[in-house]
Amino acid sequence: MFRRSGGTTAYFVEGKTPATDSPAFAAALTAQRFRSIESASSEETSIGWVSPGDPTGESFLVEDMALDDAVWLRVRVDRKKLPAVWVGIHRTEAERSRGRALSARERKELRVELEQRLLPRILPSVQLVDALWHPGRKLLLLFATSNALREEFQKLFVRSFGVQLVEAGPRELAEHSGIARDALLYLNEVAPVRWPRLGEDRGALAGSDGDGDADEAGDTVDELAEANG
Amino acid sequence: MSDATSFAFLGEEFLTWLWYRLETEGGDFDLGDGHVVGVALDDFLAFAPRDDDETEHTLRKGVPSRSSSARAALRAGRRLRRAKLVLAKGELQWSFVLDASCMGLRSIKLPDDDEEADGPAERSLDRAANFMLLHELVTRLYREFLRVRLRRDYLASDGERQAAWMASG
């Protein structure tokens, strides 16, 4: 069942993508599907698509992903890493048996040996990240806010569909908000309003919108308005 | 500096304007196309530093928007960077934190599930629709702000009135 809470990062999807109920769409997901690293013997990360109904990434059924006009995407991120505590235990054991501290080269060799011996027996950590994509609005809500996950998701999306995701920040949201064309043009000129502190002359309300003459401290509101036409 | 970073101020001005609008005209908004919503500030506010040598100022619990600390931050000319908001449309009610510097929606809590929803599939549909609707409503609120802010006489009109509100109290 789809989640009831969480944080989202919104993106605008720029470019043409296959219909979400088409074979081409399923093929794009399949080409970048999640691949297991359960038996890997080196530290690594695997990221790829799975469907909400199948966490293995082996099937992408329309009925698992369709939510009316939107589609429910899911990314699986597995990470396999040698636990630092195990490295520490084996290093201490080796140093005790040799009666001295290990050199840098010996520590490196020990780590390689532990990776080959222990990693195939260690299960990776698993993270499932959801996204809600409304192709009609060219809007995608990613249920992740960390920089690392967002970057990984964006790369995966580009690899899969060959189109860019543009984060819906204050400017991009303004451009997609349906405001009038002249307001949109003026967007390129706006600069922060510098609200006066207590005790400052109220006439110091300033922003450097317009021709750039209005950002000098001490400009009055009327002067600013005049400067802005 | 990326666009997202360089226009952070506009999101913060939006959130500060929203507070001003709530206090001076009330929390009801007609956003067009039948979208009439009520908005309220909840129990979390974070003010952006005004200068590099200032720190972010966070207020939690109770009704921080009525606290003397919040009024002092406004009088110091600080913009609101993040706030927990409650947004209602008919019987639907969302709570979320708006990170205005990037317009991100955090800690979203959706309206209660429709009791008449028949099974997980239907509840998933409702929830997905409510996430999308929240995003649309916030965008429409932002558009209301932009209609005011992107007028060339803004500083001499609404900006001046908001400055007076910030200096008062």
Interface residues (C-beta under 8 A of the other chain):
Chain A: M1 F2 R3 R4 S5 G6 G7 T8 T9 A10 L67 D68 A70 W72 L132 H134 R137 L139 L141 T145 E167 A168 G169 P170 R171 E172 L173 A174 H176 S177 G178 I179 A180 A183 L184 Y186 L187 V190 A191 P192 V193 R194 W195 P196 R197 L198 E200 R202 L205 A206 G207 D209 G210 A214 V221 D222 L224 A225 N228 G229
Chain B: D3 A4 S6 F7 A8 F9 L10 G11 E13 F14 R50 L74 R75 A76 G77 R78 R79 V97 A100 S101 C102 M103 G104 L105 R106 S107 I108 K109 L110 D113 P120 R123 S124 L125 R127 A128 A129 F131 M132 H135 T139 R140 Y142 R143 L146 R147 R149 L150 R151 R152 D153 Y154 L155 A156 G159 E160 Q162 A163 A164 M166 A167
